[in-house]
Amino acid sequence: MQTVSQHYINGISDAREEYETYGMADAADRLANIESTLKRFGGADNEVGQYLRGKRDFWRNKIKKAKINA
């Protein structure tokens, strides 16, 4: 069983707050920015990377659901 770090959970939580405030208006831009930043940080092997991965996964899921429901 794989565990999830608190940093990953914090990323999801922060992304959820952004979603509740701004909705899907710029979701694709947010996701592209997060993915670009993750590449510069060298992946998710550190705390910042885990945080960004949580945000990335949240936005990927929201975008996927929006396309399915469109």
N, C-alpha and C positions, 0 to 999 in steps of 0.2 A: 504494500500500500504506500502510495506517495503522499507526503505531507505538503502543505502549502504554507509558505512563510507569512508572517504578519505583514511584511512589506507588500507582498502580493495582494493581500486582503485590503490593505490601506489604499492601494492603487485602484482596486475595484470600487471601494467606498467613495473615493474622491471623484472617480469618473461618474458614478451614479449621481453625486451632487451636481456635477456639471450638466449631466443629462436633465436632471430635474429643473435646473435653472435655464438652460439654453435649448433643450430639446435636440432634435436631429439636424438642425439647420446647417451646422458645419461639421457633422460627424466624420465625413470622409477626410476633411482637412485635418481634423484632430488625429485620426488614425494614421494618416501619412506622416504627420509630425512626430508622433510617438515612435513609429517604425524607424524613421530616419535617426531619431535620437538614440534608439536602442542599438542601431548599427554603429554609431559613433562611440557608444559606451562599451562595445564589444560583447553585447549579449546580456543575459540575465544572471550572470554568475556573481553579482554583488547586490547590495541592498537597493541601489537605485535601479538597477536592471530588473530586479524582482518587482519593484513598485511599477515601473513602466510596463512590464509584462502584464500585470494585473489590469492596468488601464487599457492596454492594447486589446486584451481578451474581452473586456467589457464592451468596447466599441465595435470590435469585430462581430460579436454576438448581436448587438443592437442593429448593426447594418444588415446582417444576414436576416434577422427577423423582419426588418422593414421591407426587404426585397421579397420575402416570402408572402408577406401580407399585402403587397402592392397589387 
